[in-house]
Amino acid sequence: MTSERDKLASKVPADAEGVPTGAVPPAGPVAPAAPPPVDPAAAAAALAQLEDQLAAEETPDTLPPAAKATAKTTAPAAAVPAQAAAAPAPRPGPVVTGGMKPLAPTPAAAVPVVELIKVTKTYDKGGAPFTAIKDVSFAIPDHPGRGEFVGILGPSGSGKSTVIRLIAGMSPQFPQTSGQVLVDGKPVTGPGADRGMVFQDYTSFDNRTVLDNIAFGLECRGMWKSERTDRAKVWIDKVGLSVRTDAYKYPHELSGGMRQRVAIARTLILEPRIILMDEPFGALDPPTRTRMQDNLVALWREQSPTVFFITHSVEEACFLGDHVLIFSSSPGTVLKEIRLPPPDRPALEAQRDPKFQETVWGIRDIIEKLESSKRAGD
C-alpha cells in the first residue's frame, strides 16, 4: 500500500540522476560527479592553435618574421573552451642557449650623390680628335642635412668645366665618350631639376628685373605670381641685395657682384640637390669676392646641397671646399683628392691662419708642376 509520502514525492520533478529538483540532499558527504575525461595533448594543441590565430590577426603583415614570432609570444591569453581550460598547463620545454643567432640585415652601402667612373670625353668634329678628360673617376658621398662642398682646381684646359657640364647633362660636353656619370646611382640622361648651374658669365635676362630674374624658375614651374614674388623677395635679401632699392632694377643697372648674386639666388631658390658653379667669382674684385664667399657658405649651410665649385684661386678652394679635387693637365684626370675641414670663420680671418697658408702653398706647388706638364705623372 502506497504511503502518503511516496505519493507526494512522485509529484516532485527530478533531474537526470533521479534527484528531486530543489530537494535537500541527505546529510553526510556526497561524492561529486566526475568530469568527463580530457586529453591533455588535444587541449594543448587547441590552445596553441588559438594563440597562433590571434597572433596572426593582431600582427601586421609588414612585420618581419622575427617580429611576428615575438608578437605571438606576447599575445594576450584568450578564452578557451571549458575542456581546454580545465586541462593542466603543459610543462615548459627546455631552454636552449648558444647556437647560431639570426643575422641582422646588412645595411646597403650608401650610394654616392655623384660618381664618375672612368669617364673620357673626346671631341671630333672633322678635325683632329681632342681628348679633354681621360679616365676621370671620383665619388662624392651623400651627407643628408650637411651637404658637401667640392672645390675643383687644375691648370687651364684640364677639363674642369667639361666635368661639371657632364654632371649637369649639358651639351656639347654631354654625353661622355666613354665611362659612366651617375647621380644617386643612376646614369645622367640630360639636365634635371635636381641640378642647378651658375656660370662665370653673367646670365641674367636683360629684359627682366632683378625680381623677375630670380623668380624665373618658379614661373617655369607654374607657381602663382604672388607666391613666387614673395619667395623672390626673400632671396633678394638672402644674397645681400635690397628689396627696396634693387628689386626692380634691370641687369645693366647692376655691378658684376650684384649680377652674380642674382644668378646665385635664381639657382638656389629652386632648392636643387646639386649646385654646379663654374668660376662664379672669377671676375669680381677681391673685397667683393671675399664677401661673396662668406655669403655662399651661409647659404650652403642653410640648404645643405652638394656644391661643385671650379676656381683658379687655391685660397678660395681651400676655404670653401671640404673636399678638393686637383686635376692634371690636358687630357685632365683626377690627380689628387684632399679632405679639408669645412669653413668655421669668415674668409679673411681663415686665410690669415698659418696652417691654412701651409695647405695653400702645398697645393700651389702641385699645380705649378702641372702647368708645365702635358700629362699627369710626366
C-alpha positions as CSV (number, residue, x, y, z in Angstrom):
1,M,0.0,0.0,0.0
2,T,1.5,3.3,-1.1
3,S,2.1,5.8,1.7
4,E,1.1,9.4,1.6
5,R,4.8,10.5,1.5
6,D,5.5,8.4,-1.6
7,K,2.6,10.0,-3.4
8,L,3.9,13.4,-2.7
9,A,7.5,12.5,-3.8
10,S,6.2,11.2,-7.1
11,K,4.8,14.7,-8.0
12,V,8.2,16.5,-7.5
13,P,10.2,16.8,-10.7
14,A,13.5,15.1,-10.7
15,D,16.7,15.7,-12.7
16,A,18.5,13.3,-14.9
17,E,20.1,11.5,-11.9
18,G,16.7,11.0,-10.3
19,V,17.4,13.6,-7.6
20,P,14.4,15.8,-7.0
21,T,14.9,19.4,-8.1
22,G,15.1,21.7,-5.1
23,A,15.2,18.7,-2.7
24,V,17.5,19.0,0.3
25,P,20.3,16.4,0.0
26,P,20.6,13.9,2.7
27,A,23.1,14.5,5.4
28,G,26.6,13.2,5.0
29,P,29.3,13.6,2.3
30,V,28.2,13.3,-1.3
31,A,30.8,12.3,-3.9
32,P,30.9,15.0,-6.7
33,A,30.2,13.9,-10.2
34,A,33.4,13.1,-12.1
35,P,34.2,15.5,-15.0
36,P,34.4,13.9,-18.5
37,P,37.9,12.8,-19.3
38,V,40.2,15.3,-21.1
39,D,43.0,14.5,-23.5
40,P,46.0,16.8,-22.4
41,A,47.7,16.6,-25.8
42,A,44.5,17.7,-27.6
43,A,43.9,20.5,-25.2
44,A,47.4,21.8,-25.6
45,A,47.1,21.6,-29.4
46,A,43.8,23.5,-29.3
47,L,45.3,26.3,-27.1
48,A,48.4,26.6,-29.3
49,Q,46.2,26.8,-32.5
50,L,44.0,29.6,-30.9
51,E,47.1,31.6,-29.9
52,D,48.5,31.3,-33.4
53,Q,45.2,32.5,-34.8
54,L,45.0,35.5,-32.5
55,A,48.6,36.5,-33.1
56,A,48.1,36.3,-36.8
57,E,45.1,38.6,-36.6
58,E,46.9,41.2,-34.4
59,T,50.3,41.2,-36.0
60,P,50.7,43.4,-39.2
61,D,51.7,41.7,-42.3
62,T,54.5,44.2,-42.7
63,L,56.4,42.9,-39.7
64,P,59.4,40.7,-40.3
65,P,59.2,37.0,-39.3
66,A,61.2,37.6,-36.2
67,A,58.8,40.4,-35.1
68,K,55.8,38.2,-35.8
69,A,57.3,35.4,-33.6
70,T,57.8,37.9,-30.8
71,A,54.2,39.2,-31.2
72,K,53.0,35.6,-30.9
73,T,54.8,35.1,-27.6
74,T,53.4,38.3,-26.2
75,A,49.8,38.0,-27.4
76,P,47.3,38.2,-24.6
77,A,45.7,34.9,-23.4
78,A,42.3,34.3,-24.9
79,A,39.3,32.4,-23.5
80,V,39.3,28.7,-24.4
81,P,36.7,26.0,-24.3
82,A,35.8,24.7,-20.9
83,Q,37.5,21.4,-21.5
84,A,40.7,23.0,-22.7
85,A,40.7,25.4,-19.7
86,A,40.3,22.5,-17.3
87,A,43.3,20.8,-18.8
88,P,46.6,21.0,-16.8
89,A,49.1,23.5,-18.3
90,P,51.7,21.8,-20.4
91,R,55.2,21.7,-18.9
92,P,57.6,24.3,-20.4
93,G,60.1,22.9,-22.7
94,P,63.8,23.1,-22.1
95,V,65.6,26.4,-22.7
96,V,68.2,26.1,-25.4
97,T,71.1,28.5,-25.3
98,G,74.0,29.1,-27.6
99,G,74.0,28.0,-31.2
100,M,73.6,30.3,-34.2
101,K,71.7,33.6,-33.9
102,P,69.7,35.1,-36.7
103,L,71.9,37.6,-38.6
104,A,70.8,41.2,-38.7
105,P,70.1,42.5,-42.1
106,T,73.3,44.0,-43.7
107,P,72.7,47.7,-44.4
108,A,73.1,48.6,-48.0
109,A,76.1,50.7,-48.9
110,A,75.3,54.4,-49.2
111,V,75.0,55.4,-52.9
112,P,77.3,58.4,-53.7
113,V,75.4,61.6,-54.7
114,V,77.7,61.9,-57.7
115,E,80.0,59.3,-59.1
116,L,82.2,59.3,-62.2
117,I,83.7,56.0,-63.4
118,K,86.5,56.1,-65.9
119,V,84.9,59.0,-67.8
120,T,86.5,60.1,-71.1
121,K,85.4,62.9,-73.4
122,T,86.9,63.2,-76.9
123,Y,85.8,65.9,-79.4
124,D,86.0,65.0,-83.1
125,K,84.2,67.4,-85.5
126,G,86.0,66.9,-88.7
127,G,89.4,67.9,-87.4
128,A,92.0,66.2,-85.3
129,P,90.4,64.4,-82.3
130,F,90.9,66.3,-79.0
131,T,90.5,64.5,-75.6
132,A,89.5,66.9,-72.9
133,I,89.4,64.4,-70.0
134,K,90.5,60.8,-69.7
135,D,89.5,58.1,-67.2
136,V,88.2,60.6,-64.6
137,S,87.0,58.7,-61.6
138,F,85.7,60.0,-58.2
139,A,82.8,59.5,-55.9
140,I,81.2,62.2,-53.7
141,P,79.4,60.8,-50.7
142,D,75.9,61.8,-49.7
143,H,75.6,63.8,-46.5
144,P,71.9,64.5,-45.8
145,G,71.5,67.6,-43.7
146,R,75.1,68.6,-44.1
147,G,76.0,68.5,-47.8
148,E,79.4,68.5,-49.4
149,F,81.4,71.4,-50.9
150,V,83.8,70.2,-53.6
151,G,86.4,72.6,-54.8
152,I,87.9,71.8,-58.3
153,L,91.4,73.0,-59.1
154,G,93.7,72.5,-62.0
155,P,95.6,74.2,-64.8
156,S,93.7,75.9,-67.7
157,G,92.4,73.4,-70.2
158,S,92.4,70.5,-67.8
159,G,88.7,69.7,-68.4
160,K,87.2,71.0,-65.1
161,S,84.3,72.7,-66.9
162,T,83.8,69.5,-69.0
163,V,83.3,67.5,-65.8
164,I,80.6,69.7,-64.2
165,R,78.8,70.1,-67.5
166,L,78.7,66.3,-67.9
167,I,77.1,66.1,-64.4
168,A,74.6,68.8,-65.5
169,G,73.8,66.9,-68.7
170,M,74.6,69.9,-70.9
171,S,75.7,69.6,-74.5
172,P,78.2,69.7,-76.2
173,Q,80.1,68.2,-73.3
174,F,77.3,65.7,-72.7
175,P,77.2,62.8,-73.4
176,Q,80.6,61.4,-72.5
177,T,82.6,59.4,-75.0
178,S,83.0,56.5,-72.5
179,G,82.6,55.7,-68.9
180,Q,79.7,56.4,-66.5
181,V,78.3,59.6,-65.0
182,L,76.0,58.8,-62.1
183,V,73.7,60.9,-59.9
184,D,72.2,58.9,-57.0
185,G,73.4,55.8,-58.7
186,K,71.5,56.4,-61.9
187,P,73.1,57.4,-65.2
188,V,72.7,61.1,-66.2
189,T,70.4,61.4,-69.3
190,G,70.3,65.1,-69.6
191,P,69.5,68.3,-67.5
192,G,67.3,67.9,-64.4
193,A,65.6,69.9,-61.7
194,D,67.9,68.3,-59.1
195,R,70.9,70.1,-60.6
196,G,71.4,73.8,-60.8
197,M,74.2,75.7,-62.7
198,V,75.9,79.1,-62.0
199,F,78.2,80.2,-64.8
200,Q,81.1,82.6,-64.8
201,D,79.5,84.8,-67.4
202,Y,76.6,86.9,-66.2
203,T,73.5,85.1,-67.4
204,S,70.6,87.3,-66.3
205,F,67.8,88.1,-68.7
206,D,68.3,91.7,-69.8
207,N,64.6,92.4,-70.2
208,R,63.7,91.2,-66.7
209,T,64.1,93.0,-63.4
210,V,66.1,91.5,-60.5
211,L,62.8,90.3,-59.0
212,D,61.6,88.6,-62.2
213,N,65.0,87.1,-62.9
214,I,65.2,85.4,-59.5
215,A,61.6,84.2,-59.9
216,F,62.1,82.9,-63.4
217,G,62.5,79.2,-62.4
218,L,59.4,79.3,-60.2
219,E,57.5,80.8,-63.1
220,C,58.5,78.0,-65.3
221,R,57.2,75.6,-62.7
222,G,53.8,77.2,-62.8
223,M,53.8,78.8,-59.4
224,W,51.3,81.6,-58.8
225,K,52.7,85.1,-59.3
226,S,52.0,86.3,-55.7
227,E,53.8,83.3,-54.2
228,R,56.8,83.4,-56.5
229,T,57.1,87.2,-55.9
230,D,57.2,86.7,-52.1
231,R,59.8,84.0,-52.4
232,A,62.0,86.0,-54.8
233,K,61.9,89.0,-52.3
234,V,63.2,86.6,-49.6
235,W,66.1,85.5,-51.8
236,I,66.9,89.1,-52.8
237,D,67.6,89.7,-49.1
238,K,69.4,86.4,-48.6
239,V,72.0,87.2,-51.2
240,G,72.7,90.6,-49.8
241,L,70.7,92.8,-52.1
242,S,68.0,95.3,-51.1
243,V,64.3,94.6,-51.9
244,R,63.6,98.3,-51.6
245,T,66.3,99.6,-53.9
246,D,67.3,96.6,-56.1
247,A,64.2,94.5,-56.8
248,Y,63.1,96.5,-59.8
249,K,66.4,97.3,-61.3
250,Y,67.5,95.7,-64.6
251,P,70.8,93.8,-65.1
252,H,72.5,96.7,-66.9
253,E,72.0,98.8,-63.7
254,L,73.9,96.3,-61.5
255,S,77.5,95.8,-60.8
256,G,79.2,92.5,-61.6
257,G,79.0,91.3,-58.0
258,M,75.3,92.2,-57.8
259,R,74.6,90.3,-61.1
260,Q,76.3,87.2,-59.7
261,R,74.2,87.5,-56.5
262,V,71.1,87.5,-58.8
263,A,72.3,84.4,-60.6
264,I,73.0,82.5,-57.3
265,A,69.6,83.5,-56.0
266,R,67.9,82.3,-59.2
267,T,69.6,78.9,-58.8
268,L,69.2,78.4,-55.1
269,I,65.5,79.5,-54.9
270,L,64.7,76.2,-56.8
271,E,66.5,74.2,-54.0
272,P,68.4,71.9,-56.2
273,R,70.2,69.0,-54.5
274,I,73.4,69.6,-56.6
275,I,74.8,73.0,-57.5
276,L,77.4,73.3,-60.2
277,M,79.4,76.6,-60.2
278,D,81.9,77.4,-62.9
279,E,84.2,80.1,-61.6
280,P,81.3,82.3,-60.5
281,F,83.5,84.8,-58.7
282,G,86.4,84.9,-61.2
283,A,85.6,88.4,-62.4
284,L,85.0,90.0,-59.0
285,D,87.3,92.3,-57.2
286,P,89.0,90.8,-54.0
287,P,86.8,92.6,-51.4
288,T,83.6,91.6,-53.2
289,R,84.9,88.1,-53.8
290,T,85.5,87.6,-50.1
291,R,82.0,88.8,-49.1
292,M,80.5,86.5,-51.8
293,Q,82.5,83.6,-50.3
294,D,81.1,84.2,-46.9
295,N,77.6,84.6,-48.3
296,L,77.8,81.4,-50.2
297,V,79.0,79.4,-47.2
298,A,76.0,80.7,-45.2
299,L,73.6,79.7,-48.0
300,W,75.2,76.3,-48.3
301,R,74.8,75.6,-44.6
302,E,71.1,76.7,-44.8
303,Q,70.2,74.4,-47.7
304,S,72.9,71.6,-47.4
305,P,73.3,70.8,-51.1
306,T,76.3,69.2,-52.7
307,V,78.3,72.0,-54.4
308,F,80.9,71.6,-57.2
309,F,82.9,74.9,-57.4
310,I,85.5,75.5,-60.1
311,T,88.1,78.1,-59.3
312,H,91.7,79.1,-60.2
313,S,92.2,80.5,-56.7
314,V,93.8,78.0,-54.4
315,E,92.8,80.1,-51.3
316,E,89.2,80.1,-52.4
317,A,89.1,76.3,-53.0
318,C,90.8,75.7,-49.6
319,F,88.4,78.0,-47.8
320,L,85.2,76.8,-49.4
321,G,85.9,73.2,-50.0
322,D,85.8,70.3,-47.5
323,H,86.7,68.1,-50.5
324,V,89.2,69.3,-53.1
325,L,89.8,67.6,-56.5
326,I,93.1,68.5,-58.2
327,F,93.1,67.9,-62.0
328,S,96.1,67.2,-64.2
329,S,97.0,68.9,-67.4
330,S,95.1,68.0,-70.6
331,P,93.8,65.4,-71.0
332,G,92.5,66.0,-67.5
333,T,92.2,63.4,-64.8
334,V,91.9,63.5,-61.1
335,L,95.5,63.6,-59.8
336,K,94.8,64.1,-56.1
337,E,91.9,64.3,-53.7
338,I,92.2,66.3,-50.4
339,R,89.9,66.4,-47.4
340,L,89.8,69.7,-45.5
341,P,87.9,71.0,-42.5
342,P,84.8,73.0,-43.5
343,P,84.9,76.7,-43.0
344,D,84.3,77.8,-39.4
345,R,85.1,81.5,-39.6
346,P,85.0,84.4,-42.1
347,A,87.2,84.1,-45.2
348,L,89.6,86.9,-44.3
349,E,90.2,85.5,-40.8
350,A,90.6,81.9,-42.0
351,Q,93.0,82.8,-44.8
352,R,95.4,84.5,-42.4
353,D,95.8,81.3,-40.4
354,P,99.4,79.8,-40.7
355,K,98.1,76.3,-41.1
356,F,95.7,77.5,-43.8
357,Q,98.7,79.1,-45.6
358,E,100.7,75.9,-45.4
359,T,97.8,73.9,-47.1
360,V,97.6,76.6,-49.8
361,W,101.3,76.6,-50.6
362,G,101.4,72.8,-50.7
363,I,98.6,72.7,-53.3
364,R,100.0,75.6,-55.2
365,D,103.3,73.7,-55.6
366,I,101.4,70.7,-57.1
367,I,99.6,72.9,-59.6
368,E,102.8,74.8,-60.5
369,K,104.4,71.5,-61.5
370,L,101.4,70.5,-63.6
371,E,101.3,73.7,-65.6
372,S,104.4,72.7,-67.4
373,S,103.5,69.1,-67.9
374,K,101.4,67.6,-70.7
375,R,100.1,64.6,-68.8
376,A,99.7,63.6,-65.2
377,G,102.8,61.9,-64.0
378,D,105.2,63.4,-66.6
